[in-house]
């Protein structure tokens, strides 16, 4: 079923809303597929590079939850741009619980 919605604001401040997103699609996959500026996904979704770093907007962070230890270690590599609402897009998979999620792509750091 492809009826989920995501709004991403890229590193240039341009917001795009994607409708019809399939359940199970990661935010990294969605960003790469749609050429969202700042989503590189160099490791292909293996939680090994932090090139899909996003800030989860508002109340959505409580719904996606805190990063696990491995993801936190990757985010710690970009500590200069890490925030309390930082997550890796490869680790956020679309589900009905986060339908409508809004994220902002973090600025590039020294990976």
PATOR-768548 format. One record per atom (N, C-alpha, C, O): residue in three letters; y negated, x, z. Coordinates in steps of 0.05 Angstrom, whole numbers, plus 5000, padded with zeros to 4 digits. Example, Ala and Ser with C-alpha at 12.3 -4.5 7.8 and 13.67 -1.06 7.14 Angstrom:
REM residues 2
ALA511452645156;ALA509052465156;ALA506652645156;ALA506652855169;SER504552575142;SER502152735143;SER499952585157;SER497752685161;
REM end
This chain:
REM residues 111
UNK502450175000;UNK500050005000;UNK497550175000;UNK497350355016;UNK495750124982;UNK493350284980;UNK490950114985;UNK489350064967;UNK490650035010;UNK488349855016;UNK486649955039;UNK485149805051;UNK486850215045;UNK485350335067;UNK482750455056;UNK482450515032;UNK480850485074;UNK478150575066;UNK477250815083;UNK477750825107;UNK475951005070;UNK474951245083;UNK472151305071;UNK471751275047;UNK470351385089;UNK467751475080;UNK467551775088;UNK467751835112;UNK466951945069;UNK466652225073;UNK463852315065;UNK462952245043;UNK462552465082;UNK459952585075;UNK460552885071;UNK461553015089;UNK459852975047;UNK460553255040;UNK458553445052;UNK456653365066;UNK458853705047;UNK457153915058;UNK454353905047;UNK452554025059;UNK453853755026;UNK451253715015;UNK449853465025;UNK447653405016;UNK451153315043;UNK450053075054;UNK450552825036;UNK449352615042;UNK452152855016;UNK452752624998;UNK455152475009;UNK457352585013;UNK454752215014;UNK456952045024;UNK458351895001;UNK457051794983;UNK460951895003;UNK462551744984;UNK464551575000;UNK465751665019;UNK464851324991;UNK466851145004;UNK469151114984;UNK468751054961;UNK471551154995;UNK473951124979;UNK475550884988;UNK476350865012;UNK475950694970;UNK477550454976;UNK480250494963;UNK480550644944;UNK482250354974;UNK484850364962;UNK486350614968;UNK488150694953;UNK485750744991;UNK487150984999;UNK489950905010;UNK490250725026;UNK491951055001;UNK494751005009;UNK495151095038;UNK494151295047;UNK496750935053;UNK497551005080;UNK499151265078;UNK500751305060;UNK498651455097;UNK499951715097;UNK498451935083;UNK499152165086;UNK496451865068;UNK494852065054;UNK493052205075;UNK491852075092;UNK493052475074;UNK491352625093;UNK488452625082;UNK488052595058;UNK486552665100;UNK483852685092;UNK483352925074;UNK481652925057;UNK484853135079;UNK484753375062;UNK485553315034;UNK484253385014;UNK487853175031;UNK488853095004;UNK486752924989;UNK486252964966;UNK485652735004;UNK483752554992;UNK481252704983;UNK480252654961;UNK480352885000;UNK477953044993;UNK478353224969;UNK476653244952;UNK480653364968;UNK481253534946;UNK481553374920;UNK480453454899;UNK482953154921;UNK483452984898;UNK480852884886;UNK480652834861;UNK478852844903;UNK476352724894;UNK474052924893;UNK471652854892;UNK474653184894;UNK472653394892;UNK470453364912;UNK468053404906;UNK471153304937;UNK469053284959;UNK468253564966;UNK469853734974;UNK465653624963;UNK464553894968;UNK465153974997;UNK464453835016;UNK466454215000;UNK466954325026;UNK469854285035;UNK470754425054;UNK471354115022;UNK474254085028;UNK475754265008;UNK476054194985;UNK476754485019;UNK478254675002;UNK481254645005;UNK482754654985;UNK482154615030;UNK485054595035;UNK486654825024;UNK488754785011;UNK485755065029;UNK487055305019;UNK489955335025;UNK491455435009;UNK490755245049;UNK493555275057;UNK495355035048;UNK497755035053;UNK494154845034;UNK495654625024;UNK496454415045;UNK498254245039;UNK495254425068;UNK495854225088;UNK497654325110;UNK498754155125;UNK497954585112;UNK499854695132;UNK498554755159;UNK499754885175;UNK496054675163;UNK494654725188;UNK494455025193;UNK494955125216;UNK493755175172;UNK493755465174;UNK491255595164;UNK491155845161;UNK489055445159;UNK486755575148;UNK484055465157;UNK482055605156;UNK483855215165;UNK481355085174;UNK479355045151;UNK476955015157;UNK480255045126;UNK478454995103;UNK478254695096;UNK477354625075;UNK479154525115;UNK478854235112;UNK477654125137;UNK478153885144;UNK476054285151;UNK474754215176;UNK472853985173;UNK471053995156;UNK473153775189;UNK471353545188;UNK470453475216;UNK471853535236;UNK468253335218;UNK467253215242;UNK467852925240;UNK466952785222;UNK469352815260;UNK470052535260;UNK467752385273;UNK467052445296;UNK466752185259;UNK464352035268;UNK465051845291;UNK467151715291;UNK463151825310;UNK463051625330;UNK465751555344;UNK467151735353;UNK466351305346;UNK468651205361;UNK471251265347;UNK473451235358;UNK471151365322;UNK473651425307;UNK475151655321;UNK477651665318;UNK473751835334;UNK475152065346;UNK477251975367;UNK479352085368;UNK476551765382;UNK478451665402;UNK480951555388;UNK483151565399;UNK480651455364;UNK482951335349;UNK484651555337;UNK487151525336;UNK483451775328;UNK485051985316;UNK486152185337;UNK488152315333;UNK484752195360;UNK485652365382;UNK484852655380;UNK483752745360;UNK485552795401;UNK484953075403;UNK486853245385;UNK489053155380;UNK485953475376;UNK487753655361;UNK489953765379;UNK489453805403;UNK492353815368;UNK494453935384;UNK493754235386;UNK491754325375;UNK495454385400;UNK494854675405;UNK494654845380;UNK492955015378;UNK496354785360;UNK496254945335;UNK493654885320;UNK492355065311;UNK493054625318;UNK490554555304;UNK488054665319;UNK486254765306;UNK488154655345;UNK485854765361;UNK485555065356;UNK483355155354;UNK487755205354;UNK487655495348;UNK486355545321;UNK484755735319;UNK486955385301;UNK485655415275;UNK482655355277;UNK480955495266;UNK481955135291;UNK479155065295;UNK477655285310;UNK475255325305;UNK479055415329;UNK477755625344;UNK476855855327;UNK475056005334;UNK478155885304;UNK477356095285;UNK474556045273;UNK473256235265;UNK473755795273;UNK471155715263;UNK469355625286;UNK467755435283;UNK469555765308;UNK468255675333;UNK465255645329;UNK463955495343;UNK464055795310;UNK461155775307;UNK460255505296;UNK457955435299;UNK462055355283;UNK461455095273;UNK463154875285;UNK462954645278;UNK464854945304;UNK466654755317;UNK465054585337;UNK463254675351;UNK465654325337;UNK464354135355;UNK466553985370;UNK468954015365;UNK465753825390;UNK467653665405;UNK469253465387;UNK471453395394;UNK468053385365;UNK469353195348;UNK470553325323;UNK470953195302;UNK471053585324;UNK472253725302;UNK475253665300;UNK476653645320;UNK476153635275;UNK478953605269;UNK479453735241;UNK477553775226;UNK481953795235;UNK482653885208;UNK483453635192;UNK485153485201;UNK482353605169;UNK482953375152;UNK485953355145;UNK486953135140;UNK487353585143;UNK490153585136;UNK491853455158;UNK494153375153;UNK490753445182;UNK492253335205;UNK491653045211;UNK492752925229;UNK489852925195;UNK489152645199;UNK490252495175;UNK489352515153;UNK492352335180;UNK493752175160;UNK492751895162;UNK492551785184;UNK492151775139;UNK491151495139;UNK493251295148;UNK495551315141;UNK492351115164;UNK493950895175;UNK492150655179;UNK489750685180;UNK493350415183;UNK491650185188;UNK489850215212;UNK487750095213;UNK490750375232;UNK489150415256;UNK486550555251;UNK484550515267;UNK486350715230;UNK483850855225;UNK482650765198;UNK481050915186;UNK483350525189;UNK482150415165;UNK479150395169;UNK478250265188;UNK477650515151;UNK474750515153;UNK473550765165;UNK471150775169;UNK475250955172;UNK474351205185;UNK472051335170;UNK471951325145;UNK470251465185;UNK468051605173;UNK468151895184;UNK468351935208;UNK467952085165;UNK467952365173;UNK465752515157;UNK464952425136;UNK464952745168;UNK463052915155;UNK464353195152;UNK465453295172;UNK464253305128;UNK465453565124;UNK463753775138;UNK461253775135;UNK465053945153;UNK463654155168;UNK462654365149;UNK463854415128;UNK460454505155;UNK459554715138;UNK461454945138;UNK462954985157;UNK461455095116;UNK463255325114;UNK462655525135;UNK460355565144;UNK464755665144;UNK464455865164;UNK465856115154;UNK466756125131;UNK466056315170;UNK467456565163;UNK470356515171;UNK471156575194;UNK471956425153;UNK474756355159;UNK476356605164;UNK478756585170;
REM end
